[in-house]
Amino acid sequence: MRLIPYRTVALSALAALAACSSPTTSLYPQEPASALNASAASQDAVKITAYTVPTKGVNPYDIAFGHAGNTYVTQPILNQGAGASTYLWQISPTGHFTRIQPALGQTGPVGITSGKGGTVYFGLQHNGGEQIGSYDGGKVKIAQVHGTPVNAIYFLKQAADGSLWFSDPGDYKVGHIVGGKYSLYTAPTKYCSPYGITIGSDKNVWVAEQCPTGTGKIGRITPAGAWKEYVLPTQSEQPFGIAAGSDRNLWYTGASVNDIGRVTTGGKITEFSLGHIGMGFGTPTFITPGNDGALWFTVQEANQVGRITTSGSATEYAIPGCGSQCSAVPGGITAGAGRTIWFTTITGNQVDKVAY
């Protein structure tokens, strides 16, 4: 995989690696409206359980909720010795790991996303060109996708029409895959790289853009590829993750300034400083909608997982028993079945479950 240089502390961990729910109509079933944005549970009421990957050096990165209540994690970089291979990994609701066959070669996917019917999708880059992998509980399917070569199919998201959108930070582009072919759209501002990607309530694609020559931006791309950017209000801020909230707004992580931001579909931005509300130093990175109507996120450098309501009230939860290595690098995060959140611990070779 042709990995790209990372521009914030939030991604330093991945660079270092190189040296059951029953069927439902929604992958993210919502709590009743009366429960949305309820006060977070106390630290004692939230239980965080760590499950260690049975194979050393897997270093799980991103995570998605998929078939039969299982979660799935990506293994983007080989760290298991000569002759080893990367895999897609499945974790059951009770923490049992399954290595999904076939092997994905010595470089695997970075991002993974939930799709219709519990299928998960991930991108692959090999000498033969760009590929999309999928898994629906049966077997891994690898499909070739055709278009101008890209640096990486980094993070991706499925739209309501079944097409896939992906970010390609190294080329400053967003891609749209339809019927085995993809089109590419370049960020309007030179050298701004899209990382996190999601689909908004307005059916547009939204991305978090890191801009090394200036303050970061939130980008909005229409299904036809028209791109508009919104400059973040905090100078030098560089966002990383982005998710669609239950309030129909977009929520992003301010990785370089320790805040969480909210963007309306009209482009109005409000930011909530985590440092000012007692969360101290940290690098919020990945973010996901929870089943409680709030947003949940991981905080690198601070050994924490966080929760923020759509009114902007945030709470932190310490990750127990993580140790000096993995304390700085919790990674991808997703809502699981019921009142659970799952996240990866990249250099700790673990996947953690939050029950609240």
N, C-alpha and C positions, 0 to 999 in steps of 0.2 A: 504494500500500500504506500502510496506516495504522500506521506504525512507532511504537514506544512509547519512552518515556524509558528509558535504560539506567542500571542502578544500580551498576555496578562498572567499574573501569578496564578490565576484560577486554573490554568492548563499546565502548569509546570510539572504536575504529577505524571501526566501521560508522556511528556517529553522525557522524563527521567526513566520511564520504563524501557525506553529504547536503549540506553547505555546499559380458594376453589369455590370459586363461587359457582352457583347453579347458573344455567343460561339466563340471560337477561337481555332486554332490548338495548341496553347501553353498557359499554365497557366501563363507564364510570357512573354507576347508579347513584343518584343524589338522595341525601337525607330529606325528610319533609321540610317544607319551607320554614316552619317554625324553628328548625334546628340550624338553619344556615347562619354562619358567622357567630355561633354561640361562643362563649368564652372558652378558651383553651383549657384542657385539663391540667392539673398540677403535675409537677415533675414526678411525684410518687404515683400518680394515676396513669402515667404513660409508661408502658413497658417496652424496652428496646432489647431485642434478642438478636445475637450475631450467629450466623451460620458460616462455617469455614468451607471454602471450596475444597473438595477432596484431593485435587491435583495441585501441586505446588506451582507457583508462578503464573497462575491464570490471570490475576489482577483484573477482575471484572470492572468494566467502565460504565456503560449506559445500561438502562433497564426498562422493560415495558411489561405491562400486564396483558396476558394473552389467553390461550385456550384452557378451559376447564379450571380456571382459578389459579393457574400457574403464572409465575413471572419468568422472564427470559433476559439474560444478560449477554452483552457482547464482550469478546476478548480481542481487542484490536491489535495487540502486539505480542509476538512470541517471546516468552521468557522462561522456557522450559528446557533449554539445551538443544544440542544438534539433533536433527531428525524429528523433532516434535512438531506439533501442528496446533493451530487455533481451532476453536469450536464455538458453536452456539450452545449456551448452557441453560437448562431448565431447572427452576426451583419450585418445588411443590409448596402448598400453603403451610406445611409442617417443616419446611427447610430441607427436604431431600433433593440432592443435586443429581441431574442426569445430563450426561454429555451427549448432545444430539449429533448423530451421524448424518452425512459424511463429514469428514474433516474439511476445514475451510482453507487449508494451506498455512504457510508460515506468517501470513498477515491476514487479520480478520476484520470484521466491521467495527466502526466506531459507534455510530448512532443506531438506535433501534426504535421502532414506533409500533403502536397498537393499530390494527386495522379492523375492518369489518369482520364480524363473526369470530373474533378472537385470533385471527391471523396476525402474526408479527412480520414486519419487513425490516430489512437492513441492506446497506450498500456494500459492495465489494469492488476492489480494483485489482486486476491481475494483468499479466502481459497481453491477454487476449482482449482486453477492453473492459468497459464498465459493466457491472452486473448488479442485479437486485436479487437478494435472497428472501425467501418467505418460508414460514413454518406455521402450519395450522393444527398441530397435534398429530399429524401423520408422518410426514417426512419433509426434509428440507428440499426446496425447489430453487434452482439457480437459473435465472433468465438473463440473457444478454440484452442490454439496452443500447441503442445506437444514437450517436450524436457526436459533437465535437468533444475530443478527450478532455477530461476534467482532472484536477489535482486530487480531489477526493469527493465521494458522496458522503458527506460528513454527518449532519443530522437530517432527518427526514420526517415527513408527516403526510398522512393520507387525507385527501379532500373528500367531501361528501359524494362526489361523482366517481370515486374509486381511483382517481389518478394520484400520483405521488409527487410531492415537492421536496426538494433537498437543497441544503446549503453547501456551497463549495468555497470555503473561505480563502484558499490559496489563490484562486482565480478571481475573487471579488464578485462571485456570481451566485444566483439562485437558479436551480434547474426544475423543470416540470416534465415528468414522465407520463406519456400517454401512449398506450398501445405499442409498447416496446421501443418508442423513440422519445427523445427528450429535446426540449428547447432550453436555451440559456439566456438569462437576463442579467445584465451587469449593473452593479450598484452605481447610482448617479455620481456619487462623490468618489474621486480617485483614491485608491488604496483603502477603502472601507470594506471590511470583510464581514459577511453575514455568518453568524454561528447558530444560535438557537433559532428554531423556526416553528411556527404554529399556524393554525387556521382560525381566523377570528369569527365572531358571530355575524359579521358582515360578509362572510364568505371570501374575504380577501386573505392573502398570505401575509403574515407579519414576521419580521426577522429582527434579531438583535445584531447591530453592526458595531464592530470595533474599528476605530479609526486612529491609527498611530500618529497621524499628522494633525489631529484635532480631537475635539470632543466626540464621543460616540453618538450613534443615532439609532432610532427605531425606524425600520423600513416597512412600507406597506406596498404589496404587489397585487395588482388585480389579476383575475384568472387569465386575462389577455396579455399580461406581462408589463403593464404600466406601473412604474415604480415611483413612489413618493417617500421622502425622508423627513423625519421629525428630529431635530437636534435636542439632545437631553439638556435639562436646565443646569446641571452641575458641571462645572468646567472640568475637563479631562476625564470625565466618567466614561468607562468602557463596559457596556453591558455584555452579558454572556448568554443566559437562558431566557426563554420567554414562553408563556403559557396563556391559554384563554381561560378566564375566570368565570365563575357562576354568575357574576354580575354583568356579563357580556362585554367586559373590558379585557384588555391585555395586561399581563403582569410580567415584569422582567427583573432580573437580578443585576444590580449595579456592582459588578465584581471588583472594580478598582476603588470604590468609595464606601463600601459596606452599607448599601441601602437596597430597598425594593421599590420599584416604580410601577405606577398604574397609568395606562394609556387608554383613553376612550377611542372608539372607532373614528371619531372626528379629529383625533390627534392631540387632545388636551392631556398634558402629563402632570402627574402628582407623584412626588417622591417621599418615601418614609425612611428616615435614617435609623438604622439598627443601632448604631453607636449611641444615639441620643436617648434610646429607650432601654438601655441597659444591656445590650447584647455585646458591647465592647468591640474589640478588633476581630475582624474576620473577612472572608472572601466568599460571599454568597455566589453560587454558581448555577446549579441546575434547579428548576422549579417545575411544579406540577399541580394541577387541581386535585384537591382531596375529595373524598366522599362526604365531607362535612360542609362543603361550600366554601371553605377557606383554601389558601394556597400553601403548599409545603415546599421547603427548599433545603438544600444542603449548604453548609458553611465550611469551606476549607479554611485551614489555619486556626480554627477555633474548636474543633472536635464537637460540632453541634449539628443538629437538624432543627430547622425553624418552621414556624407556622405563622401566617399573617391572614387576618380576616379581610374581607373586601372593604371594611371601613378603616383599615390601616393599623389595627392592633396586633402587635407581634409578640411572640413568645419563643423562647429558646429551650431546647432540651439537650442535655449533655449526652454524648454517646459513651456508654460505659465500657470499660475493659478494652479500649481500643489500642492503647500503647503508643509509643513515640512515633512510629512510622505512619500508621493509618490515621492518627489523630488529625493530621493536616489535610487529608485527601478523601473525604466522603465524596462520592461522584453522582452518577445518575440517580433519579428518584421518580417513583410512580405510585399512584394509588393502587392498592390491591383489592381483594374481596372484603366487603364489609368495612369496618373501621380499622383498616390497616394501611400503612405506608411502607413501601420497600425502597431501600437505597443500597448502592454499592459502596464498598470501602476499597478503594483502588489498590493501594500498596499493601493493604492488610489481607488481601486475598479472601475477602468476606462479602457476604450480602446480609444486610440487617433488616429486621422487620420491626416496625413501630406499631404497637397496638394501643389504641386510645379510646 
